[in-house]
Amino acid sequence: DILKHLSDARHLHGAADLAVARKMFHPFSNAAARALELAGTAPGSPPFEIFECPMVDRAIPGVPKKGRWVQAAGRAIANPYFGADMLDCGTKVKR
């Protein structure tokens, strides 16, 4: 399931608009976060953090309530689901 969502990401560039792109991004982003949680980091790889937004379903109708994403460690939170409207919405769930 994780690999399917990661491979489906190649279709993101063909999204008709931002709403469609965000809906397509949701399963990819959650799968990427889960894959990194399971795999951890290889020696020498850049540090990352995983964040979770508790109300993604408000930004993207029809998706699960929560959504996760991966960011480079040490950066201010940047919620990809709401963009500038709620850029800092979310909680760090894994370092």
Contacts in CASP RR format, 6 or more apart in sequence:
PFRMAT RR
TARGET T0000
AUTHOR 0000-0000-0000
METHOD contacts of the structure
MODEL  1
DILKHLSDARHLHGAADLAVARKMFHPFSNAAARALELAGTAPGSPPFEI
FECPMVDRAIPGVPKKGRWVQAAGRAIANPYFGADMLDCGTKVKR
1 31 0 8 1.000
2 31 0 8 1.000
2 34 0 8 1.000
2 35 0 8 1.000
2 38 0 8 1.000
3 31 0 8 1.000
4 31 0 8 1.000
5 27 0 8 1.000
5 28 0 8 1.000
5 30 0 8 1.000
5 31 0 8 1.000
6 28 0 8 1.000
6 31 0 8 1.000
6 32 0 8 1.000
6 35 0 8 1.000
8 24 0 8 1.000
8 27 0 8 1.000
8 28 0 8 1.000
9 24 0 8 1.000
9 25 0 8 1.000
9 28 0 8 1.000
11 24 0 8 1.000
12 21 0 8 1.000
12 24 0 8 1.000
12 25 0 8 1.000
12 28 0 8 1.000
15 21 0 8 1.000
15 24 0 8 1.000
19 60 0 8 1.000
22 59 0 8 1.000
22 60 0 8 1.000
22 80 0 8 1.000
22 81 0 8 1.000
23 60 0 8 1.000
23 62 0 8 1.000
23 63 0 8 1.000
25 80 0 8 1.000
25 81 0 8 1.000
26 56 0 8 1.000
26 60 0 8 1.000
26 63 0 8 1.000
26 64 0 8 1.000
26 67 0 8 1.000
26 81 0 8 1.000
29 67 0 8 1.000
29 68 0 8 1.000
29 69 0 8 1.000
29 70 0 8 1.000
29 80 0 8 1.000
30 67 0 8 1.000
30 68 0 8 1.000
32 69 0 8 1.000
32 70 0 8 1.000
33 50 0 8 1.000
33 68 0 8 1.000
33 69 0 8 1.000
33 70 0 8 1.000
33 94 0 8 1.000
34 68 0 8 1.000
36 48 0 8 1.000
36 50 0 8 1.000
36 70 0 8 1.000
37 50 0 8 1.000
37 94 0 8 1.000
41 47 0 8 1.000
41 48 0 8 1.000
46 72 0 8 1.000
46 73 0 8 1.000
47 72 0 8 1.000
47 73 0 8 1.000
47 74 0 8 1.000
47 95 0 8 1.000
48 70 0 8 1.000
48 71 0 8 1.000
48 72 0 8 1.000
48 73 0 8 1.000
49 70 0 8 1.000
49 71 0 8 1.000
49 72 0 8 1.000
49 73 0 8 1.000
49 74 0 8 1.000
49 92 0 8 1.000
49 94 0 8 1.000
49 95 0 8 1.000
50 68 0 8 1.000
50 69 0 8 1.000
50 70 0 8 1.000
50 71 0 8 1.000
50 92 0 8 1.000
50 93 0 8 1.000
50 94 0 8 1.000
51 68 0 8 1.000
51 69 0 8 1.000
51 70 0 8 1.000
51 71 0 8 1.000
51 77 0 8 1.000
51 79 0 8 1.000
51 90 0 8 1.000
51 91 0 8 1.000
51 92 0 8 1.000
51 93 0 8 1.000
52 66 0 8 1.000
52 67 0 8 1.000
52 68 0 8 1.000
52 90 0 8 1.000
52 91 0 8 1.000
52 93 0 8 1.000
53 66 0 8 1.000
53 67 0 8 1.000
53 68 0 8 1.000
53 69 0 8 1.000
53 79 0 8 1.000
53 81 0 8 1.000
53 82 0 8 1.000
53 89 0 8 1.000
53 90 0 8 1.000
54 65 0 8 1.000
54 66 0 8 1.000
54 90 0 8 1.000
54 91 0 8 1.000
55 65 0 8 1.000
55 66 0 8 1.000
55 89 0 8 1.000
56 63 0 8 1.000
56 64 0 8 1.000
56 65 0 8 1.000
56 66 0 8 1.000
56 67 0 8 1.000
56 81 0 8 1.000
57 63 0 8 1.000
57 64 0 8 1.000
57 65 0 8 1.000
59 81 0 8 1.000
59 82 0 8 1.000
59 85 0 8 1.000
59 86 0 8 1.000
60 81 0 8 1.000
67 81 0 8 1.000
68 93 0 8 1.000
69 79 0 8 1.000
69 80 0 8 1.000
69 81 0 8 1.000
71 77 0 8 1.000
71 78 0 8 1.000
73 95 0 8 1.000
76 88 0 8 1.000
77 87 0 8 1.000
77 88 0 8 1.000
77 89 0 8 1.000
77 90 0 8 1.000
77 92 0 8 1.000
78 87 0 8 1.000
79 86 0 8 1.000
79 87 0 8 1.000
79 88 0 8 1.000
79 89 0 8 1.000
79 90 0 8 1.000
82 89 0 8 1.000
END
